[in-house]
Amino acid sequence: MSSARWLLDDASTLYRLGRKHSAILLLLCAVDALAREADPANPRSADRFEAFLRARMRRPERPQVHSIEIARLGRLFSFEYIIYKFLRCPIVHEGARLEANDPSEFIVCVDWDTVPHGIKLEPDQQRVLIGGELVLEILADAVKHDPETQTSGGLSTCRAWRRRASRAGQIERNTDRVRSCYRAFLLLRFPPSCARTRRLMVE
């Protein structure tokens, strides 16, 4: 099994638990690891990362994101470079969450509300908002479609994660309803002073 497969599995678990920033971090690490496996002779991590991501993002069936202008720098950058330089590096090396309201005023921010699945340029604030769900989808898809971590299934990775998270949430809600009904039954069937009732009510 690839050294990065466990990172994909753990990222899936974190996503279902709502720890989406942590899921992004693990997927970035997975891309780093797979990029090094794919090109071990290249000593530059940036080149390896960008080449690996570019090869997976440019598949014909994938939506294509090419270059984006960074207004603050007055230049166009490839999307792979933006992911590496302005997303991967601050997250991995600084522990940054890249939130839009962060006072550090990052050039690229991860947005979960306005454009979770898209990209938005904000010239006035000279920054780029990249949807968090889009970042997760791109990274997870790149890891998933590496030959060493190939997984089956027709759904995209993040869509499958969202579906499992929804099912898990429904099960938890149903369990809470059953527990509430059982407690109501105990209160009707036994007096509150009953030791058995008190014991079961706190379980």
N, C-alpha and C positions, 0 to 999 in steps of 0.2 A: 504493500500500500504506500502511496506517495506520502512524503513527510508533511505535505500540506493538506491532506484529506481531513485530518482531525480538526484543522482550523476551520474548514468549511462546515463540518458538522457542528462544531461549537458555536460558530457564527449563527447558524440556523437556530440553535437553542436560545442564544441571547436575543435574537430578533423576536422569537415567540414570547420571550419574557419582557419585551418592551425596551431592552437595552440596545437600542439601535446604534448609538455611537460606538459602543464596544464591539458590535457586530462589524461595523465599518473598519475598526482598528484590526480585528482579526483577519478580515478579508484583504486588507492592505498587506499584512504580514504574509498571507498566503500567496499573493501575487509576487511579493519579493522573493519568497522561497522558490516558487515555480520558475520565475525568471532566471534565477541563478542556476537551477537545474537545467534549464533550456540552453543557457549560454555560459557555462562555467569558465570559459577562457576570457570572458570580458570582465575586467576588474571594476568597471564603472557601474554602480548600482542604478544610477539614473538611466543610462542607456539600456541596460537590461530590462528594467521595469517598463520603460516606454515602448521598447520593441515588442515585448511580450504582450502588453495591453493592446498595442496597435494591431498585432496579428489576429487577436481574438475579436476586437471591435470591428474590424473591416470585413468580417464574413458577410457574404451577400445578403443573408436573411436578417442581418442585424440593422436596426435604425442607425443611420450614420451621423455622427457628430464630428466635424473636422476641426476648423480653427475658430477661435473666439477672440475678440479684441478685448484686451485689458486696458480700459480707459486711463487708469492711473499711470500706466507705463507707456501708453501710446503705441502699443504693438499688438500684432496678432500672434497667438500661440496655439500650437496644436492641442487638442483636447487631452491627449496622453500626457503632454508636458504639464498642463494645468493640474491634472490629477496628481502627478508626482510632486511638482514643485510647490503648489499652493494648497494642496489638500493632504497628501501623504506626509510630507516633511513636517508641517506644524503639528499634525495629529500624533505622529510617531515620536518626534524629537521633543516636542513641547507639551504634549498632552492636551493640546487645544481642542475644543469642541466646535470651533468655527461657527458659533451661533451669530445670527444677524445682529443681535443687540449687544454683542461683546464689545467692550470699550477699546479693545486692542485694534479695532478697525482693520480686520483682515481684508486682503484684496479679494479673496474668494470665501464665501460663506456657504454653509450647508443649511438649506431651508427645508423645513418639514411642513409648513403651513401654506405658504403662498403658491409655490410651484414645486410640490413634492416630487413630481415626475418630469419636471422640465428644467429649463434654464432661463434666467431673467437677467438682463443687463440693466444696471442702475447707474447711468452716467452722472447723475447729480451727486451720488455718494461715491462714485468711481470704484464700484465693486461689482462682482458677479455673484448672483445667487444660483447655486446648483441644487436641485432637489435631492433631498436625502435618499428618497426611494430610488431615484435615478442612479445615484452613486452606488447604492447597494446592488441594484440590478446589474449594472455594468461589471462591477467587481466580482459578484457571485457568478455571473455568466462566464466571465473569463476563467475563473478557477474551475467551474463546472465543466467547461469544454476543453480543458487541458486533458490530453490522453491519459495522464496518470490519475486523474480524479474524475474521469468520465462517469456520469450518472445517467440513469434512464429516466424517461418520463416526458410527457408532452408539455407540461406546464413549465414556464420559466421558473427559475429557482425562487425568486422572491415572491412570486404569485403563489407558489406551493407553500412557502413559509407562512404567508398571510392566511391561506386556507387552513393550515394546521393550527395556527394561532387562534383563528376564529372558532374552530371546533373545540379546542381546549377551553376557550372562554365560555362556550355554550355548556360544556360538561360541568364546569365549575358553577355556573349560574343554576343549572338544574340541580346540582348537589345541594346548593344553598336553599333552594325552594323545598326540597325534600326534608332537609334538616329543620326548616322553619315549620313545616306542616307537622312533623313528628313532635316538636316541642309544644305546638298548640294542642295536639292530641293528648300529650301527657298532662297539660294543665287542666284539660277538661276531664280526663279520666281519673287523675289522682290529685289529692289536695297538695298545695305548694309546700306544706310542712312535711310531706312524706320524704323520708331519706332517699328512697329510690328516685323520686322525681328530681330532688336536688342534685343527685349524682349524675343522672342522665342529662340534665339541663346544661351542665357545664362541659359535657363531652363534645 
